[in-house]
Amino acid sequence: MSKLERIEYRPEIQQVEESLYTLGNGYLGIRGCFEEGYPSGDTIRGCYINGTYERVPMMHAEMAYGFPTVQDKQPRVMDIQTINVYLDGEPARLLEGHYEAYHRMLAFETGESVRRYRYITCTGTVGKVCFRRLVSQLDRHLAVFRVEIDYDGQIEVRSLVDGNVENYSNRNDPRTGQGHTKLTSVISVGIDRETISLALKTQSTEIEVAALVEHRIFSEAQTFVKSEVKGTLAETHIVGRGCLTVEKWCVLSDSLRVENPQLFNREHIKSLAEKTYEMLIKEQQAYYQDIRATLGIEVRGDETVNQALQFMQFQLMQSVGRDAYSNVSAKGLSGEGYEGHYFWDTEIYILPVLIHTQPERAKALLDYRHRILPYAKERALKLGHRKGAKYAWRTISGIECSGYFPAGTAQYHINADIAYAFLLYYQMTDDLKYMLDKGFEVLLETARIWMDMGHFKEGVFMIQDVTGPDEYTAVVNNNYYTNVMAKYHLEWVVKLDDIFQNSSYSGAYKSLRDALLMDDSELSLMKIASETMFLPYDEKRQFYAQDDSFLSKPVWPFENPMYQRRPLLLHYHPLCIYRHQVLKQADTILAHMLLEQYAEPPEICNAFDYYEQITTHDSSLSSCIYGIMASRCGMSEKAYRYFMESVKLDLENTHGNTKDGLHMANIAGALMSIIYGFGGFRVIEGKISLRPQLPEKWDSYVFSLIYKKSILKVEVGESVFIRRLSGEPVDLILDGQKMTI
Amino acid sequence: MSKLERIEYRPEIQQVEESLYTLGNGYLGIRGCFEEGYPSGDTIRGCYINGTYERVPMMHAEMAYGFPTVQDKQPRVMDIQTINVYLDGEPARLLEGHYEAYHRMLAFETGESVRRYRYITCTGTVGKVCFRRLVSQLDRHLAVFRVEIDYDGQIEVRSLVDGNVENYSNRNDPRTGQGHTKLTSVISVGIDRETISLALKTQSTEIEVAALVEHRIFSEAQTFVKSEVKGTLAETHIVGRGCLTVEKWCVLSDSLRVENPQLFNREHIKSLAEKTYEMLIKEQQAYYQDIRATLGIEVRGDETVNQALQFMQFQLMQSVGRDAYSNVSAKGLSGEGYEGHYFWDTEIYILPVLIHTQPERAKALLDYRHRILPYAKERALKLGHRKGAKYAWRTISGIECSGYFPAGTAQYHINADIAYAFLLYYQMTDDLKYMLDKGFEVLLETARIWMDMGHFKEGVFMIQDVTGPDEYTAVVNNNYYTNVMAKYHLEWVVKLDDIFQNSSYSGAYKSLRDALLMDDSELSLMKIASETMFLPYDEKRQFYAQDDSFLSKPVWPFENPMYQRRPLLLHYHPLCIYRHQVLKQADTILAHMLLEQYAEPPEICNAFDYYEQITTHDSSLSSCIYGIMASRCGMSEKAYRYFMESVKLDLENTHGNTKDGLHMANIAGALMSIIYGFGGFRVIEGKISLRPQLPEKWDSYVFSLIYKKSILKVEVGESVFIRRLSGEPVDLILDGQKMTI
């Protein structure tokens, strides 16, 4: 059975554990806090609804035109997880009194989290306590908590719904929120026998989030039940003895998706009347079994790694938004780091994994980008572009929420990253209809920005003053990553134009072109720009330079003790970092992974050797890419080392900030390491290829590919087996050999 | 008589007039607000003590290491200028009732400001009102206000000292303060017959500013006098009739300079007992006459321009700090723009004018830089430098107060600018002792930064990631201005070492070297860096490039209406500005003015032609430099046009923000235009030269030069006359010809 398990309670990492034990379903996320609370120590007692946002003022030390004056912030919503337990009046809280036989487990096969312990009261009587919870994968509005108590004495259960919540903040860490923590107000709280209803509203955006919480009580003995509103919280108080089980069925909804959340909840809870907790567990089990049978990544011969991969697949799926209102926060729904914002992590790390397992969910992420296109168009004008769309570097609602443009707005590559994701979706699914409906519009509007900001200089196309993925080098000219991604982006706009013209959609496409005010001259300029795109190259060293001036800077003085503090961003002024050759994360190397067709293999490996030495991996987006490219360059031991860094990042809290939530891009990156790294998967010009390698320590590993509706299962052991589970035959290139599966 | 005169009251420009009519003495500054107030409209009712500062928090939208978390802010101090006048109970305020014969004048020959009008009460009775004021040039603590009233009826005068003051702010303009307006608290207020004493303290820095205000009353009729404390203000109430004159003798001091300001004031006022207002006027007249006789710039044949130049000389002298606690704010003591901060304006614009007229006051400005050297050393470490001193881009106390580093801290050239000023002082005065005492230490510590941040690459010395004077291009490599100034700076450190070794100070110098932990290897590296300094050059166009990548960017689309709003900084995002060839202000052109020896004359003029076309002059530091260099390149009409832009900038409020204070660098720049522009003055290797030209519209102009204690008076008309007013004979080069005066 695959699970995350603990047999010891360690208060010093309780916030990290809250992140690891998060349950969610892409809509609703609940951190794994103890229902009964902790006797001491910090907690981030979070519950979140994906896509909800409050707007808070953004203050700048010195204002400039186009700096955002407000930003989105994902609000913590009501606390529904609190269930206080008293045994003969004693709070049965760990460390408050004595306990034994602590056991905690999150089962990836059901999505249920179970935590048990025996509590010994001051009179020496032992009570058995077991907390269970699940967040439904089939009903996004539903979460259920369940506590089972066996105690020979008086048992009291006080189950709360608390609307007085505030977000976490830390002024000294730019990666967490800073101030503005009270984002919501309670607008209604009521009780109806064992049922509590509570609604919040975000203060300025007025998004309502409502919760309806029904208590189900099971006991052979007599129980006393009373519910009560106390200010901004409501409590259901249950008194019994012997064996007592209380279930807390929570329905949550929000006004972005439903007109009247409170009414919606009342209707919805009725539909659950016949359901039992056991039935939910069965449903979940079937749900996960289905996915795993066709889609799961597995490793054989190293169970620790395999369990970690199961954990990561489980958490990734939990955090991915499933509608156009939501996306994937940098920390999923597992914390408040980066204020719940969506970044390019989605398109470059998460979508390339999802596309192989759940293309429909990948599409929902693209729908979100299409939905916020109007904000990107507005932003483009604000940034001084004549036309086109410039996506926000970080956002929830669509507006730019980056407070530091050199490592935010200046990352124009986000436009190409989004285009890349649409194109990956198209190449993997052949869904030309979707490109007609949504994809092409996004591709064209984002491509227009390259044409507006770039320019032809002595026959080549150049792009000035952008920041690439590496945030330790900012606002430079001709960043290789940006330029090569833009090249690809422009190339495909032209290519799609041709595909549409020669397709059954040619009529509809003509109307789309008109609606987008496109003409042939615009396209032909894009073609020339793509063909003549300047890619900075170092002739002597035979690899691509990160940007025009990167290689002319001095290398970071790694050997000098004064410069050995990490991460750099918390210990050195940006100017000190910028004037050196030093990388926070993969930049040119990432471009080589996404678009290896634009460089020769020796160039790619030369680049790897050079950039690796000057990369600190201070970003959690780095190790996985270096691992994948180490595989590409045949350095299998190194690849494995990087892969293990990704695997351990959250599970062992190696970056020290897992308390703020799981690093979703790193999680996806670890999974990509299997498919793109060890599996050597690539898609170029719509054709897929594999170059599988087997890490020494493993017997074999398995992953799936969904390609044009066919499901392939790839098993790499001593030899490689590729099975087609469903769909039409598939052409692929295995180790350079064409074949049909 | 030279003066600034008005015969009409225009309420719509009353804030601008407040700036123009400012009186000050480098220590104390009082804006020219109406004593009796205005019936409506905004006022910036400012009084300032140079060098005082409060510290306020600086909030960043996204914090990074080394960003300042507090900043200095020059506090507005107590309002001492309010004198309300009532005629038979009616407030005799302009526009409130009827008035006629309005006349206002600021006499540059006495520093007295006089404002008269006749007020007609509702009964038709006419009262004559005349307000006079002066700020003493000889006693920095003293300002006197005087009101003369002639009215056939009851006259009431209510003279206030109000401690409840707040600074001005405007959230939308980065050039003014944003928030944090209440900087001081009243700590004591008292009365003693006609004398009011009031003291403030800045809230966190606890700098005390005390005022003692004595009222002197002159009347033939009986008067009634009563003083009263009302909360945080005190009022002296005088009732009389007929002819009534009230004088308000104000003594101000602060705890930066004197131990007990309140006690100091009480002693100080005693020393003024025998003085009369008339005596003060006489003293002032003598003071200004002395200066003008030897030092004044004058133009003959265009009285409008001449008056403007008198205004500018007058205001420049009023605003220059005269001790090591103070410097010259961007707006002098005439307003609150840029929060009273000191910039490089002092060293590159103001000091080169002062050095010709008042070298002792130029030295006081250098003393200030030496005094704050410890802050610059501390800042260098914070910025990741191994050693050396990095001066704050903007400051009062010495700490970095720039909230936007790309156009603040990144302007490393401030180090070279300060060095340039010390070297100009040295070359003009031969004061080697001062260099030993203070100058060399500053030069060396600032030069160390170049050695730490620059690096040798293929035999040339390069400086990465800095911003030059032009703030529309930020964080670039090898900015010509920065590099050539650093070259000069390093060259002179080496040169001075040699001079000291061969001077009578060689012993003291050896101790200094030891104290500064200098050795020969450090110096020889500086020498090589200076000699091999990379200066970006465009071979095709034959001029120096602003930086490595500047000329590869597209030129700002000046012809496109979408890009014609001004100033750019208030209408376009920094990234939009940065990725174009567009200048806010002179950059390479300024370098050519300061250091013409490093370029050939045709290169200088090629550069002028090119950069001029892409400069918006959105900075008030620009036109004067372009004017001076137009003279250098023989474009006399153009030079005159630029000169006139500088002349009009404040007097006609052409930048729209003179309300926030006078643009001191522009004022100095207009004066430089005479000396460096039309006069063609330069100092190279300690030798001075002139290339005088006469603007067509003028009969002649006159300016002075103080060179090694000799005073030269240069008169340029049909021919050029140079007279030595005092001192030893002087060698100079006139139009390329060596001569001795």
Boltz contact constraints between the chains, C-beta under 6 A:
constraints:
  - contact:
      token1: [A, 58]
      token2: [B, 61]
      max_distance: 6.0
  - contact:
      token1: [A, 59]
      token2: [B, 59]
      max_distance: 6.0
  - contact:
      token1: [A, 60]
      token2: [B, 61]
      max_distance: 6.0
  - contact:
      token1: [A, 61]
      token2: [B, 58]
      max_distance: 6.0
  - contact:
      token1: [A, 61]
      token2: [B, 60]
      max_distance: 6.0
  - contact:
      token1: [A, 61]
      token2: [B, 403]
      max_distance: 6.0
  - contact:
      token1: [A, 62]
      token2: [B, 174]
      max_distance: 6.0
  - contact:
      token1: [A, 62]
      token2: [B, 403]
      max_distance: 6.0
  - contact:
      token1: [A, 62]
      token2: [B, 404]
      max_distance: 6.0
  - contact:
      token1: [A, 63]
      token2: [B, 174]
      max_distance: 6.0
  - contact:
      token1: [A, 64]
      token2: [B, 574]
      max_distance: 6.0
  - contact:
      token1: [A, 65]
      token2: [B, 570]
      max_distance: 6.0
  - contact:
      token1: [A, 65]
      token2: [B, 571]
      max_distance: 6.0
  - contact:
      token1: [A, 65]
      token2: [B, 572]
      max_distance: 6.0
  - contact:
      token1: [A, 65]
      token2: [B, 573]
      max_distance: 6.0
  - contact:
      token1: [A, 66]
      token2: [B, 573]
      max_distance: 6.0
  - contact:
      token1: [A, 174]
      token2: [B, 62]
      max_distance: 6.0
  - contact:
      token1: [A, 174]
      token2: [B, 63]
      max_distance: 6.0
  - contact:
      token1: [A, 383]
      token2: [B, 573]
      max_distance: 6.0
  - contact:
      token1: [A, 383]
      token2: [B, 576]
      max_distance: 6.0
  - contact:
      token1: [A, 384]
      token2: [B, 572]
      max_distance: 6.0
  - contact:
      token1: [A, 384]
      token2: [B, 573]
      max_distance: 6.0
  - contact:
      token1: [A, 384]
      token2: [B, 576]
      max_distance: 6.0
  - contact:
      token1: [A, 403]
      token2: [B, 61]
      max_distance: 6.0
  - contact:
      token1: [A, 403]
      token2: [B, 62]
      max_distance: 6.0
  - contact:
      token1: [A, 404]
      token2: [B, 62]
      max_distance: 6.0
  - contact:
      token1: [A, 410]
      token2: [B, 575]
      max_distance: 6.0
  - contact:
      token1: [A, 455]
      token2: [B, 554]
      max_distance: 6.0
  - contact:
      token1: [A, 457]
      token2: [B, 552]
      max_distance: 6.0
  - contact:
      token1: [A, 464]
      token2: [B, 553]
      max_distance: 6.0
  - contact:
      token1: [A, 464]
      token2: [B, 579]
      max_distance: 6.0
  - contact:
      token1: [A, 465]
      token2: [B, 575]
      max_distance: 6.0
  - contact:
      token1: [A, 465]
      token2: [B, 578]
      max_distance: 6.0
  - contact:
      token1: [A, 465]
      token2: [B, 579]
      max_distance: 6.0
  - contact:
      token1: [A, 475]
      token2: [B, 475]
      max_distance: 6.0
  - contact:
      token1: [A, 477]
      token2: [B, 549]
      max_distance: 6.0
  - contact:
      token1: [A, 549]
      token2: [B, 477]
      max_distance: 6.0
  - contact:
      token1: [A, 553]
      token2: [B, 464]
      max_distance: 6.0
  - contact:
      token1: [A, 554]
      token2: [B, 455]
      max_distance: 6.0
  - contact:
      token1: [A, 570]
      token2: [B, 65]
      max_distance: 6.0
  - contact:
      token1: [A, 571]
      token2: [B, 65]
      max_distance: 6.0
  - contact:
      token1: [A, 572]
      token2: [B, 65]
      max_distance: 6.0
  - contact:
      token1: [A, 572]
      token2: [B, 384]
      max_distance: 6.0
  - contact:
      token1: [A, 573]
      token2: [B, 65]
      max_distance: 6.0
  - contact:
      token1: [A, 573]
      token2: [B, 66]
      max_distance: 6.0
  - contact:
      token1: [A, 573]
      token2: [B, 383]
      max_distance: 6.0
  - contact:
      token1: [A, 573]
      token2: [B, 384]
      max_distance: 6.0
  - contact:
      token1: [A, 574]
      token2: [B, 64]
      max_distance: 6.0
  - contact:
      token1: [A, 575]
      token2: [B, 410]
      max_distance: 6.0
  - contact:
      token1: [A, 575]
      token2: [B, 465]
      max_distance: 6.0
  - contact:
      token1: [A, 576]
      token2: [B, 383]
      max_distance: 6.0
  - contact:
      token1: [A, 576]
      token2: [B, 384]
      max_distance: 6.0
  - contact:
      token1: [A, 578]
      token2: [B, 465]
      max_distance: 6.0
  - contact:
      token1: [A, 579]
      token2: [B, 464]
      max_distance: 6.0
  - contact:
      token1: [A, 579]
      token2: [B, 465]
      max_distance: 6.0
